[in-house]
Amino acid sequence: MQDHYSVIIVGAGHAGAQAAISLRQMNYEGSIALIGDERVPPYERPPLSKEYLAGEKPFERMLLRPEDFWEERDIDLMTGKRVAAVDAMDWHITLASDEILTYDYLIWATGGSPRMLDCPGANARNLFAIRRRSDVDRITERLGKAQNITVIGGGYIGLEAAAVFTKLGKKVTVVESRRRVLSRVAGRELSAFYEAEHNRQGVDIRTSAMVGEIITDDAGVAKAVMLEDGETIDTDLIICGIGIIAETGPLIAAGAVGGNGVDVDDHCRTSLPDVYAIGDCAAHANIYADGANIRLESVQNANDQAKIAAADIVGDGPIYDAIPWFWSNQYDLKLQTVGLSMGYDTEIVRGDPETRQFSVAYLRGGKLIALDCVNRVKDYVQGRKAILEGYALDQEQLADASIPIKEISVA
């Protein structure tokens, strides 16, 4: 391992890996180090709560690139290493092993760590998050003996895990602190549909429910989840899916501006010289959020910001203005989301949810700003174009699922 690199990328997830790949695709000839704290090459994260958890996709098929790719592209992949400190005034980082590496440019792509429970018993030996391969490996080790599973958190990760466990024949209870599932990312109609679908599949969903304590035995193994109202839910395994905390400590300590993440401009530059931040840990002013400073936790955002940072280093830097998109697979339902629904004032359902093929359109000031599409790919594709164009659409026609979005009149 050398002690100086033209570009050091900290974080070997989707964002970090794509940054290294993009630099080489843009014919960047400088030396590149890609540092990750896991002891495996960069891999896809979405399958962790879906196919990998279900045992349907082996880890080898999740690798973002074959193992020999990094060496062939002259990218120094350093696995199992963690950055302890950044000295932005002297252009160097210090690893947890006390090794010091200097750089010309630094790309921070560390993502986030799972937000965990803060209650008695929260360190139970059979309580897990789903963020890394090792998390899922430890979960699957216990699955054979686990019949009652409690999922804390009714977001996408929690509901995807609940769907997998249900398909595996487990008895699943979802505990969500808010009044409805998916409340942070979707409107009432979509929440109601997914709650009904999970109930139909046998999942017990508890909304407006707060965890008060994890009851453990003498060995520290959780036996029940006690809610704040005193009710107890017998459990053999607990999954905690209540969000992430951006991994920004060393950058903030080095003087980078940030709060919920590290603040970046529209070229993904932080306030520190020659330091970029991309992916889940980067907070940026997003035009699809009406200019609000937000973090986006998605593969799309990770990949697109990686390309922006790489282009800026190479010297051909467009701004970041990509439209956000997400997806979630639960049972036989493929949900595709485009745009950001935050701040919507009108919610319109296209189609009948009973058919399991419908979309929910979100508008603000008459303009389409986001779509949640359940098994309706055409709506997703055509809706993306409509959001980009920024027109106000005829709402009566928008509510008629027989009219393609591309044929809807401008209001």
C-alpha angles and dihedrals in degrees: 000000000000122000100229131052133179089224127017115193115197112203125041101211126106095300098045095044092048091050091056092044092048093050091056092043087055089054094250106170101190123108116274131200120192111196123194131172094216118084094231134076119266113292142176115276104195094071090060092082094034129028098008093049089048092050091241098116124046118222093246090065090053096061111118089218134002112276094251092052095087095053091044090055091046092246113147103224111199112189128185093029129120130199112232101180144009124210102194094177092057096034097237142114130210120218123216086253088062092249113143122216124185125210145185092213131017124202114195110206104153099134112199146294122243117270105235134200121278103209139095111296094019090133093062113151093235097049114102144171123216106232107107139034089251090057092056093043090056091047094051090049088064099036096089093063096036119094102157113054126182119202114197111204129040099219126112096283092049095046093045090052091046090053092051094048091047091052087052090058098256127143105242132195121187117203115198122179095207128070093260141015119261089019092143094056110024144037129258097268094058092043091052091049094052093044089053092046094051091046089051089053091053101262115143106221118195114191126186085029124137125197111236102175143352107227111216136182125237090278092057095253116142114243100170144005114231116206122213090255089061098255115137126212115203110230142176096187135020128205117196114204106162101130137274139278113227112248099231105125100119093044094049090046088053090057104267115153113244148115115180091022131334114305115238135180125233090282091052092251118149124214089265119089114265092353122125131186124202141172129015094351097053120094114202140168103259120202090207089058091054089262096305117152105246144156117233118208102202142109089238092058093044094052096042095048090047090057092048093052092046092049091050091053091049089050101250102097123173117183124258109256103136118151110245120243134175140176140202131190117206121164105318093332120110111195117194120185127191125183128007120284096198112126096017118156100189131045120193126184116215111201133354117301088209088070090055089231113096144110135223116216121203121203136185119193089351094303123117108244103165145004133204107201121192111196090333108114095167091058089051094051096042093039091056090059092047092052092049091050091052097214126154106243130210101264096206091056091043089058090054106086091194090069113077112234090237089061097049114117122245109250 
